[in-house]
Amino acid sequence: MRKNFGKMQAALENQLHLFDMFAAVWALMKSSMFRSVALLFLIPAGVFSATNVVNLSHYDMMRPDFTTMRRQGIVGVIHEATYPPFVRDPKYLDRQMGALQAGLLWGAYHYGNGSDPIRQADHFLSVVSSAWAQANPAVRPSAGVLLVLDFEKNGHYPGGTMRADQAVAFVERIRSRTGVYPGIYSGEYHLGQVLNSARVTPAQRQTLTNCWLWVANYSKQPRATAPWNYWALWQYCGDGKCGLPRSAYPISIANIRKAELNVFRGSRSDLADFWQRRAWNPSGGAPRRESKLTAEL
């Protein structure tokens, strides 16, 4: 019996040793899986990339140092081109010239209101196309201009807030005239509040998902915002307002002390590819003629 007991004890020890090995391997696998998930969902700005896009408007009074921006890692600039009621941003053209000369990618956004969305889209494209035609062809990137609808609560321009059905009409007009859908920019809370309304139809939500999502949240990384599965661009800082750690989320860039800064969901090369696929090149073909009413503005 002692001999048999010794054999049984040795076998048991071998089994326990194997169990320990399996436990260690499983713990390592879980750790690896956790790290992979963390890389996708938990780590802040550095996960996708560093701060790499700046947005500007006529409210930014300084003369931006685009050369320093590029040296500090900025890849692209998205500037307000038009705002209610059918006004050209007076700083748009000059800053387009400066950014292109510095080798940065260029984008334009329209601040929407509750007036006729077709007229708004036509006016926006007219301004963007006219400014692009004045740029030096030697410095114009082949990608063209990344277009965006600023779809947020309108509290300081005339015309009220753009509705979801008006946003749909706007983006469809942009697509019909340029061949591409623009991005949709909004605060995470406003976007969820508006698009979860019973007044918005499934068809309207589906149309908007053809647009890429640019979402603002100054206190935390945005969650997936229905009907989109993910955001492409995250504005984490607006006019220097940011509730996130400064070490990972700076609030200034170049000579702009209180900037509007963004993180793209991907690497720098991914961002350049995204711009190439999503932008509109006005020099590649003139947009369709605007309505007479809009052209007269």
C-alpha positions in Angstrom: 0.0 0.0 0.0 2.8 2.4 0.8 4.3 1.8 -2.7 1.0 2.4 -4.4 0.4 5.4 -2.2 3.8 6.8 -3.3 2.9 6.3 -7.0 -0.5 8.0 -6.4 1.1 10.9 -4.6 3.6 11.4 -7.5 0.8 11.3 -10.0 -1.1 13.8 -8.0 1.9 16.1 -7.8 2.4 15.9 -11.6 -1.3 16.8 -12.1 -1.0 19.7 -9.7 2.1 20.9 -11.6 0.3 20.7 -14.9 -2.6 22.6 -13.4 -0.3 25.3 -12.2 1.2 25.6 -15.7 -2.2 25.8 -17.3 -3.3 28.5 -14.8 -0.2 30.5 -15.5 -0.7 30.3 -19.3 -4.4 31.3 -18.9 -3.4 34.2 -16.7 -1.0 35.4 -19.4 -3.6 35.0 -22.1 -6.1 37.0 -20.1 -3.5 39.6 -19.4 -2.8 39.8 -23.2 -6.4 40.0 -24.1 -7.0 42.7 -21.5 -4.2 44.7 -22.9 -5.6 44.4 -26.4 -9.0 45.5 -25.3 -7.4 48.3 -23.3 -5.6 49.5 -26.3 -8.8 49.8 -28.2 -11.1 51.2 -25.5 -9.5 52.3 -22.3 -6.3 54.2 -22.8 -6.8 57.9 -23.5 -5.6 60.0 -26.5 -2.4 58.2 -27.2 -4.2 55.0 -28.1 -5.4 56.2 -31.5 -2.8 58.9 -32.0 -1.6 62.2 -30.5 -3.4 65.5 -31.0 -3.3 65.8 -34.7 -6.1 68.1 -35.9 -6.9 71.7 -35.1 -10.2 73.5 -35.8 -10.4 77.3 -36.1 -12.9 80.0 -36.9 -13.1 83.8 -37.0 -13.5 83.8 -33.2 -9.7 82.9 -33.0 -8.2 86.3 -33.3 -4.5 85.5 -33.5 -2.6 84.7 -36.7 -1.9 81.0 -36.3 1.6 79.7 -36.7 0.9 76.8 -39.0 4.6 76.0 -39.5 5.0 75.4 -35.7 1.8 73.5 -35.6 3.1 71.0 -38.2 6.4 70.7 -36.3 4.4 69.9 -33.1 2.5 67.0 -34.9 -0.6 68.6 -36.4 -1.6 67.0 -39.7 -4.7 68.9 -40.7 -6.7 72.0 -40.0 -10.5 72.3 -40.2 -11.7 75.9 -40.5 -15.2 77.4 -40.4 -16.0 78.6 -43.9 -19.6 79.7 -43.5 -22.1 80.5 -40.8 -25.7 82.0 -40.5 -27.1 83.9 -42.3 -25.0 83.0 -45.3 -21.8 84.7 -44.1 -18.3 83.8 -45.2 -15.8 83.4 -42.4 -13.5 86.4 -43.0 -10.4 84.6 -41.9 -11.0 81.4 -44.0 -9.2 82.3 -47.2 -6.1 83.8 -45.6 -5.7 80.8 -43.2 -6.2 78.3 -46.0 -3.3 79.9 -47.8 -1.1 79.8 -44.7 -2.0 76.2 -43.8 -1.4 74.9 -47.3 1.9 76.7 -47.5 3.0 75.0 -44.3 2.1 71.6 -45.8 -1.0 70.9 -43.7 -4.2 69.2 -44.9 -7.2 71.4 -45.1 -10.9 71.1 -44.1 -13.9 73.3 -44.0 -17.1 73.3 -41.9 -20.4 75.0 -42.1 -22.3 76.0 -39.0 -25.9 75.0 -39.6 -29.1 76.7 -38.6 -32.8 76.1 -39.1 -33.1 77.8 -42.5 -33.3 76.2 -45.9 -30.6 73.4 -45.9 -30.2 73.3 -49.6 -29.3 77.0 -49.8 -26.9 76.5 -46.9 -25.1 73.6 -48.6 -24.9 75.5 -51.9 -23.5 78.6 -50.2 -21.0 76.5 -48.3 -19.7 74.8 -51.5 -19.5 78.1 -53.3 -17.3 79.6 -50.6 -15.0 76.5 -50.4 -14.7 76.2 -54.1 -13.9 79.9 -54.6 -11.2 79.9 -52.0 -9.6 76.6 -53.3 -9.4 78.1 -56.8 -7.3 81.0 -55.3 -4.7 78.6 -53.7 -1.4 78.0 -55.3 -1.8 74.6 -57.2 1.8 73.8 -56.2 0.9 73.6 -52.5 -2.7 72.3 -52.8 -2.8 68.7 -51.5 -4.3 66.2 -53.9 -6.9 65.1 -51.3 -8.7 68.4 -51.5 -11.0 69.8 -48.8 -12.5 67.7 -46.0 -16.1 68.9 -45.6 -18.1 69.0 -42.3 -21.5 70.1 -41.2 -21.5 71.6 -37.7 -24.7 70.2 -36.4 -25.0 71.6 -32.9 -27.4 73.7 -30.8 -27.4 77.2 -32.2 -27.5 79.7 -29.5 -25.7 82.7 -31.0 -26.4 82.9 -34.7 -29.9 83.8 -36.2 -32.1 81.1 -37.7 -32.5 78.7 -34.8 -31.1 75.2 -34.5 -30.9 72.8 -37.5 -33.3 69.8 -37.3 -32.3 66.3 -38.1 -34.4 66.3 -41.3 -32.6 69.5 -42.4 -29.2 67.9 -41.7 -30.2 65.0 -43.9 -31.2 67.4 -46.7 -27.9 69.3 -46.3 -25.6 66.2 -46.4 -27.5 64.7 -49.4 -27.1 68.0 -51.2 -23.4 67.9 -50.5 -23.1 64.4 -51.7 -25.1 65.1 -54.9 -22.8 68.0 -55.8 -19.4 66.6 -54.8 -19.8 62.8 -54.7 -18.8 62.6 -51.0 -20.7 62.8 -47.8 -19.4 65.4 -45.3 -18.6 64.7 -41.7 -21.1 65.5 -38.9 -19.8 67.4 -36.0 -21.7 67.8 -32.7 -21.4 67.5 -28.9 -22.0 63.9 -27.7 -25.0 65.0 -25.5 -26.7 67.1 -28.2 -26.3 64.4 -30.8 -27.8 61.7 -28.6 -30.6 63.9 -27.5 -31.6 64.9 -31.1 -31.1 61.6 -32.9 -32.9 59.5 -30.2 -36.0 61.6 -30.7 -39.1 59.9 -31.9 -39.4 62.6 -34.6 -36.3 61.2 -36.3 -37.0 58.3 -38.7 -34.9 55.2 -39.1 -34.3 56.3 -42.8 -33.0 59.6 -41.6 -30.6 58.0 -39.1 -29.4 55.6 -41.8 -28.6 58.5 -44.2 -26.6 60.3 -41.5 -24.4 57.2 -40.9 -23.1 57.7 -44.4 -21.3 60.7 -42.9 -18.2 60.2 -40.7 -18.6 61.3 -37.1 -16.7 64.1 -35.3 -17.9 64.3 -31.7 -17.0 66.7 -28.9 -16.6 65.7 -25.3 -14.3 67.8 -23.0 -14.5 65.5 -20.0 -14.1 61.9 -21.2 -13.5 59.8 -24.3 -16.9 59.5 -26.2 -18.8 56.3 -26.2 -20.1 54.9 -29.5 -22.9 57.3 -30.5 -25.9 55.6 -32.2 -26.6 55.4 -35.0 -22.8 55.4 -35.6 -20.7 52.5 -34.3 -17.7 54.6 -33.7 -16.3 58.2 -33.9 -13.6 59.1 -36.4 -12.5 62.4 -34.8 -12.8 63.5 -31.1 -12.7 67.1 -30.0 -11.4 66.9 -26.5 -10.7 70.6 -26.0 -12.7 73.7 -27.0 -11.3 77.2 -26.5 -9.0 75.7 -23.9 -11.8 74.0 -22.0 -10.8 70.5 -21.0 -11.4 68.4 -18.0 -8.8 65.8 -18.9 -5.2 65.4 -17.7 -3.0 68.0 -19.3 -0.1 65.5 -19.7 -2.1 63.5 -22.2 -4.4 66.2 -23.4 -2.8 69.6 -24.1 -4.9 72.7 -24.5 -2.5 74.8 -26.5 -0.7 74.4 -29.8 1.9 76.6 -31.5 0.9 80.2 -30.6 -2.7 79.4 -29.7 -3.0 79.3 -25.9 -6.6 78.2 -25.7 -7.1 76.0 -28.8 -9.7 73.6 -30.2 -7.9 70.3 -30.4 -8.8 66.9 -31.7 -7.6 63.3 -31.8 -8.2 61.1 -34.9 -9.1 57.4 -34.4 -5.9 56.0 -36.0 -2.3 56.7 -36.9 -1.0 59.7 -38.7 -0.8 57.7 -41.9 -4.4 56.5 -41.3 -5.4 60.1 -41.0 -3.8 61.1 -44.3 -5.5 58.1 -46.0 -8.9 59.1 -44.4 -8.5 62.6 -45.7 -7.7 61.3 -49.2 -10.8 59.1 -49.2 -13.3 61.5 -47.6 -12.3 64.9 -49.0 -13.6 66.8 -52.0 -11.3 68.2 -54.6 -13.0 71.3 -56.0 -10.3 71.6 -58.7 -11.1 68.1 -59.9 -14.4 69.4 -61.4 -16.6 72.4 -60.8 -19.6 71.7 -58.5 -23.0 71.8 -60.1 -24.5 75.2 -60.4 -26.1 76.7 -57.4 -29.8 77.7 -57.3 -30.3 81.2 -58.6 -31.5 82.3 -55.2 -28.3 81.1 -53.5 -26.0 82.3 -56.2 -27.2 85.8 -55.7 -26.2 85.9 -52.1 
